[in-house]
């Protein structure tokens, strides 16, 4: 397979190059195929309306991905949310010696409420497999869209997941993300809060182990008055894992009385892991309220001693702490059978 390479997850405000945190380098096959037809979706040609929605992996990625979609003859899948309490689950499977992608647009009509659950799967020991998905959401007035992305891929898969949203007046986008599998994962979200009282609520959990690598980029750009963004990330790093997380809240001129909050809590369960965290607030408006932070820690020895005194050995204690991180996020997924599948997957990998 012929590959292309591109910088993704570029940090909006560059910092020192020697930290190697400003961006990541994605290598992916340029000869990919479609993940296949999806029930409830309409095939469309890409249009300027959706081109204006930036996604988390970056503008350079979006342009390259659009050109490769056209080259490989792959159409965009359009979902239209018109009713309330609409829930749809879509599963994508990575195949050995293949690269497959899906380009998705979700248009939420006024007053619509919908949840879309995207699950990424493969065989546990699959080789030379790549799976990439781009999701763009256009939320019209008073609509609410909940996007759930669950990575249950095998340990050798290369995966990217790029999400972008644009919210109008009183619209809300909610993103629940679980990054539990794959060898190399590139995840980005870019949420543009343009409308009055538009909202973004995000939560993510990750477990990275072995020689695996996770690169995450979360951006909330607030231009609408009284807009609100809140996102939290909880994760665990084991063995020789590497992880980078960038979180950015951008208050643009004119977004008076807006609020934003971004937090990460990461647990390091090995002295050999490499963790990089960069929470940042960029502010062009005075009348706003922003909060950000990152907590990086190891197992609390007092807590561990307490658990051991109750008959719980160290290995089991670490497993319980890992499961707790994942459960904190997975409980928001509106699919009980999938939550059980997630729990089983976590038990298998730790």
C-alpha positions in Angstrom: 0.0 0.0 0.0 1.2 3.5 -0.9 1.1 5.7 2.2 0.7 9.4 2.7 2.2 11.4 5.7 0.7 14.5 7.1 1.0 16.6 10.3 -2.2 16.3 12.4 -3.5 17.6 15.7 -1.6 20.9 15.4 -1.6 22.9 18.5 -3.4 26.3 17.9 -0.6 28.3 19.7 2.8 26.7 19.1 5.2 26.1 21.9 8.8 24.9 22.1 9.7 22.4 19.3 12.0 20.4 21.5 9.0 19.3 23.5 7.6 17.5 20.4 4.1 18.3 21.4 3.0 20.9 18.7 1.7 18.2 16.4 1.8 14.6 15.5 2.7 12.8 12.2 0.1 10.5 10.7 1.0 7.9 8.2 -1.9 6.2 6.4 -2.5 4.4 3.2 -3.6 6.6 0.3 -5.3 3.6 -1.4 -8.1 3.0 1.0 -11.6 1.6 0.5 -15.0 2.5 2.0 -16.1 0.9 5.3 -19.3 0.0 3.4 -22.9 1.1 3.4 -24.6 2.2 6.6 -28.3 1.9 7.3 -30.1 5.2 7.6 -27.4 7.2 5.7 -27.6 8.9 2.3 -24.6 9.0 0.0 -23.8 12.6 -1.1 -21.0 14.5 -2.8 -19.1 16.7 -0.4 -20.5 20.3 -0.4 -19.2 23.7 0.7 -21.8 23.7 3.5 -19.9 20.9 5.3 -16.5 21.9 4.1 -16.7 24.9 6.5 -16.8 22.5 9.5 -13.3 22.1 10.7 -12.3 18.8 12.4 -9.8 18.0 15.1 -7.0 16.5 13.1 -6.6 19.9 11.3 -7.3 21.8 8.1 -4.4 20.2 6.3 -5.8 16.8 7.1 -9.3 17.7 5.9 -8.0 18.9 2.6 -5.9 15.9 2.0 -8.7 13.5 3.1 -11.2 15.2 0.8 -8.8 14.8 -2.2 -8.2 11.1 -1.4 -11.9 10.5 -1.0 -12.5 11.8 -4.5 -9.5 9.9 -5.9 -10.7 6.6 -4.4 -14.4 7.2 -5.4 -15.8 7.3 -1.9 -18.9 9.2 -1.1 -19.8 11.0 2.1 -22.6 9.5 4.3 -25.2 12.0 5.5 -27.4 11.3 8.5 -30.3 13.7 9.2 -31.7 14.0 12.7 -35.2 15.3 12.8 -36.9 13.7 15.8 -36.3 13.4 19.5 -34.7 10.5 21.4 -33.2 9.1 18.2 -30.4 6.6 18.8 -28.4 4.9 16.1 -25.5 2.5 16.5 -22.9 2.0 13.7 -20.1 -0.6 13.8 -17.0 -0.5 11.6 -14.6 -3.4 11.3 -10.9 -3.2 10.4 -9.7 -5.9 8.0 -6.2 -7.5 7.7 -4.0 -6.0 5.0 -6.6 -3.3 4.2 -7.1 0.4 4.9 -10.7 1.5 5.2 -12.3 4.8 5.9 -15.7 6.5 6.4 -16.7 10.1 6.0 -19.8 11.1 7.9 -21.9 14.2 8.1 -24.7 14.6 10.7 -27.2 17.4 10.2 -29.4 18.0 13.2 -32.6 19.9 12.3 -34.1 22.5 14.7 -35.2 20.9 18.1 -33.9 17.5 17.1 -32.3 15.2 19.8 -30.2 12.3 18.6 -27.4 10.0 19.7 -25.0 8.3 17.3 -22.8 5.5 18.6 -19.7 4.6 16.5 -17.9 1.4 17.4 -14.5 0.5 15.9 -13.6 -3.2 16.0 -11.3 -5.9 14.6 -9.8 -9.3 15.4 -7.5 -9.1 18.4 -4.3 -10.1 16.5 -5.1 -8.6 13.1 -2.0 -7.4 11.1 -1.4 -4.5 8.8 -4.9 -3.0 9.2 -5.9 0.7 9.2 -9.2 2.3 10.0 -10.1 6.0 9.8 -13.3 7.9 10.4 -14.2 11.6 10.0 -17.4 12.9 11.6 -18.8 16.4 11.0 -21.9 17.7 12.8 -24.0 20.7 12.0 -26.4 21.4 14.9 -29.2 23.8 14.1 -31.1 25.9 16.6 -32.2 24.1 19.9 -30.9 20.7 18.7 -28.8 18.3 20.8 -26.5 15.7 19.2 -24.6 13.1 21.3 -21.6 11.4 19.5 -20.2 8.3 21.1 -16.9 6.9 19.7 -15.6 3.6 21.1 -12.3 2.1 20.0 -12.1 -1.6 20.5 -9.5 -2.3 17.9 -6.8 -4.9 17.9 -3.3 -4.1 19.2 -1.7 -3.8 15.8 -4.2 -1.4 14.1 -3.5 2.2 13.0 -6.6 4.3 13.6 -7.7 7.9 13.3 -10.9 9.6 14.4 -11.5 13.2 13.5 -14.6 15.1 14.7 -15.8 18.6 14.0 -19.0 20.4 15.0 -20.7 23.7 14.4 -23.4 24.8 16.8 -26.1 27.4 16.2 -28.2 29.3 18.8 -29.0 27.1 21.8 -27.6 24.0 20.1 -25.5 21.5 22.0 -22.9 18.9 20.9 -22.0 16.2 23.4 -19.0 13.8 22.7 -18.3 10.6 24.6 -15.0 9.0 23.6 -13.3 5.8 24.7 -9.8 5.0 23.3 -9.0 1.5 24.4 -7.5 -0.3 21.5 -5.2 0.0 18.4 -1.4 0.4 18.2 -1.4 4.0 17.0 -4.4 6.2 17.5 -4.9 9.8 16.4 -8.0 11.5 17.8 -9.1 15.1 17.3 -12.2 17.1 18.0 -12.9 20.7 17.0 -16.1 22.3 18.3 -17.1 25.7 17.0 -19.6 27.4 19.3 -21.0 30.1 17.0 -24.5 30.5 18.4 -26.0 32.3 21.3 -25.9 29.9 24.3 -24.4 27.1 22.3 -22.8 24.3 24.3 -20.2 21.6 24.1 -19.9 18.8 26.6 -17.1 16.4 26.1 -15.7 13.4 28.1 -13.1 10.9 27.2 -11.3 7.9 28.7 -8.3 6.0 27.5 -6.2 3.0 28.4 -2.8 2.8 26.6 -0.4 -0.1 27.2 2.5 -2.1 25.7 4.2 -0.1 23.0 1.0 1.7 21.9 0.7 5.4 21.2 -2.2 7.8 21.6 -2.3 11.4 20.3 -5.4 13.5 21.3 -6.3 17.1 20.4 -9.5 18.7 21.8 -10.4 22.3 20.8 -13.5 24.4 21.7 -13.6 27.7 19.8 -16.2 30.0 21.4 -17.5 32.9 19.4 -21.2 33.0 20.5 -22.3 35.0 23.5 -23.1 33.0 26.6 -21.5 29.9 25.0 -20.3 27.1 27.2 -17.7 24.4 26.8 -16.8 21.7 29.4 -14.6 18.6 28.7 -12.8 16.1 30.9 -10.3 13.4 30.1 -9.5 10.4 32.3 -6.8 7.8 31.4 -4.4 5.2 32.4 -0.9 4.5 31.0 0.8 1.1 31.4 4.1 -0.6 30.5 5.8 1.4 27.7 2.8 3.4 26.5 3.1 6.9 25.1 0.3 9.5 25.1 -0.1 13.2 24.2 -3.1 15.2 25.0 -3.8 18.8 23.9 -6.8 20.7 25.2 -7.6 24.2 24.0 -10.4 26.6 24.9 -10.4 29.6 22.6 -12.5 32.7 23.7 -12.9 34.9 20.6 -13.7 38.6 20.6 -17.5 39.0 21.1 -18.2 35.8 23.1 -19.0 37.9 26.2 -20.2 36.0 29.3 -19.0 32.6 28.0 -17.5 29.9 30.2 -15.1 27.1 29.6 -13.5 24.3 31.6 -11.0 21.6 30.6 -9.5 19.0 32.8 -7.4 15.8 32.5 -6.7 13.2 35.1 -4.1 10.6 34.1 -2.8 7.7 36.2 0.7 6.4 35.5 1.1 2.7 36.3 4.6 2.2 35.0 7.9 4.1 35.4 8.5 3.6 31.6 5.4 5.4 30.2 5.7 8.8 28.4 3.0 11.3 29.1 2.6 14.7 27.6 -0.3 17.0 28.6 -1.0 20.5 27.4 -4.2 22.3 28.6 -4.4 25.9 27.3 -6.8 28.8 27.3 -6.5 31.4 24.6 -8.5 34.6 25.3 -9.5 37.6 23.1 -12.4 38.5 25.2 -12.4 40.0 28.7 -15.9 39.1 30.1 -15.4 35.3 30.2 -14.7 32.6 32.7 -12.2 29.9 32.0 -10.6 27.1 34.0 -8.1 24.4 33.0 -5.9 21.9 34.7 -4.2 18.5 34.5 -3.6 16.0 37.3 -0.8 13.4 36.7 -0.3 10.8 39.4 0.7 7.4 40.4 -1.1 4.9 42.6 -1.8 6.3 46.1 0.2 4.1 48.4 -2.1 4.7 51.3 -5.1 3.7 49.1 -3.2 0.7 47.9 -2.3 -0.4 51.5 -5.9 0.0 52.5 -7.0 -2.2 49.6 -4.4 -4.8 50.4 -5.5 -4.9 54.0 -8.9 -5.9 52.7 -7.5 -8.8 50.8 -7.1 -7.1 47.4 -3.6 -7.7 45.9 -1.7 -5.0 44.0 -2.5 -6.3 40.5 -6.2 -6.5 41.3 -6.1 -3.0 42.8 -4.5 -1.6 39.6 -7.2 -3.3 37.5 -9.9 -1.8 39.7 -8.5 1.7 39.3 -8.3 1.2 35.5 -11.9 0.0 35.3 -13.0 2.9 37.4 -11.5 5.4 34.9 -13.3 3.8 32.0 -16.6 3.3 33.8 -16.7 7.0 34.7 -17.1 7.7 30.9 -18.7 4.6 29.5 -21.8 5.0 31.7 -22.9 7.9 29.5 -23.2 5.6 26.4 -27.0 4.9 25.8 -26.4 1.2 25.0 -26.2 -1.3 27.9 -24.9 -4.2 25.8 -22.0 -2.0 24.5 -21.1 -0.9 28.0 -20.8 -4.6 29.0 -18.7 -5.3 25.9 -16.4 -2.4 26.9 -16.0 -3.8 30.4 -15.1 -7.2 28.9 -12.6 -5.6 26.5 -10.9 -3.7 29.4 -10.6 -6.9 31.5 -8.9 -8.6 28.5 -6.3 -5.9 27.9 -5.3 -5.3 31.5 
